[in-house]
Amino acid sequence: MQSKHAILDALEKMRGEFLEQVKKITEELAFEHQAGKLEELRIEFLGKKGKLTQILKGLASVSPQDRAEIGKVSNQLKVEFSNALEQAKSKMKEKYYASLHDAEWIDMSIPPAAELHQHFGGSVHPISLTQKKLENIFTSMGFSILDGPQVETDYYNFGALNFTDDHPAREMQDTFYTEQGHLLRTHTSAVQVRGMKKLKPPMRMIVPGRVFRYEEVDASHEHTFYQMEGMILEKEVSVSHLLYLMQTLLKEIFESEVEVRLRPGYFPFVEPGFELDMRCLLCKGEGCSVCKKTGWVEVLPCGLVHPEVIKSGGLNPDEWQGAAFGLGLNRLVMMEHNIEDIRLFMGAHVPFLSQFKEILN
Ligand code: FA5
């Protein structure tokens, strides 16, 4: 049996301990180690099994009135802790930028100290790592790798893909337009028709690349992100070819079976179209900010190529059939490495990036 005062005392003691640790990390630790330590601290105090939860277990034995008071204090503490962590992070960034400024005065001809080399030796971006892994898988299955312009025409991004001028589906992908009437491609599907014109069928191609959308940014949405388009054109292609391709891809990436579900999906350039979702590996399907509390993450929309698109490629849809998919690379990499926030990819954040010190082979 614990009294209200005992719990409030424990919370106050925990507060002191937390703030002291944050101060210590900010003042004493080299900035490149701070992000990791701050996250450890957050988990130690605020995590599911953290100190706050442990203290609040005592709530069961106090009166409802006292419980409300303690609840209020603990909510205030959470806000205070989050603010302290945010402040520590901005200090960390300041130190980082200051170090870049100092670095301008380094004599570039002196070999870097081992310590510096370890931190700033450069590393491959996690998206590039997974992109390369996928490219290896697909080229081993006879796929060619294609690229296309990031500043595109309306025709290749929309018109050639069976989006009529007033098609409401254009609004599914909010678009950045240039003053000259071009646009930043909203998907790698913009390369489908370019690819059909370039490669003779039967053909298999993938198109990894950067795409842009006028999006509200949050834990799972970026305005600039990466996709990988895949397309095959053969005399006969069925939904089972498509599913086989999708399963192979996910199995190779995750090196084990992952739970997936298939839903009908609508895209003007495929018929039928599907949405392939995978179980959110961050929360194990329990619901988090990345999967928007659904337990599932949209990663792989796909379908059979619409006959109108085959015509746009200058081919006869009675002669050729196709399947296509558009993999969301950022979200796949988030699942692969347990990354909780998509914004980390573009944040130029050294402690984050230096976790991926793998070498490409
Ligand atoms: C498309 O972009 C279609 N071109 C995909 C396609 C290709 C369908 C071929 C059929 C055949 P969608 O808008 O759903 O579809 O985006 C595809 C994937 O990109 C999503 O599943 C998601 O993983 C990722 N994605 C979409 N918007 C964002 C965003 N703002 N930030 C990060 N990832 C995103």
Boltz pocket constraint, residues with backbone or C-beta under 6 A from the ligand:
constraints:
  - pocket:
      binder: B
      contacts: [[A, 172], [A, 173], [A, 186], [A, 187], [A, 188], [A, 189], [A, 213], [A, 215], [A, 220], [A, 221], [A, 222], [A, 223], [A, 225], [A, 226], [A, 227], [A, 230], [A, 267], [A, 270], [A, 273], [A, 274], [A, 298], [A, 299], [A, 300], [A, 301], [A, 302], [A, 303], [A, 324], [A, 325], [A, 326], [A, 327], [A, 328], [A, 329], [A, 330], [A, 331], [A, 342]]
      max_distance: 6.0
